[in-house]
Amino acid sequence: MSAIFDFSSLLTVVLLLICMATFVREIRPGIYDGGKTYERGFKGRSGGLGFLWKLSRIGERLSPYVSVCCAIMAVHVLFFK
């Protein structure tokens, strides 16, 4: 079954993406800065790099909650799935 249709698998994929994006940004801080766009004074990020930048910001700012969710998901995958 695809990870899109199973909520547990979708949550696992999202958590892994957040952790991966945060880890890569810690190793190479400027890697997600290439997707900046400037339109009418708005500084934003677009595309795939912008999405990964947003995931890395979630991982940085909510790291205690993300780590608890990763631990809970690991227990769920190891013992209940």
Secondary structure, DSSP 8 states (H G I E B T S, - for coil): --TTT-HHHHHHHHHHHHHHHHHHHHHSTTTTGGGEEEETTEEEE-HHHHHHHHHHHHHHHTHHHHHHHHHHHHHIIIII-
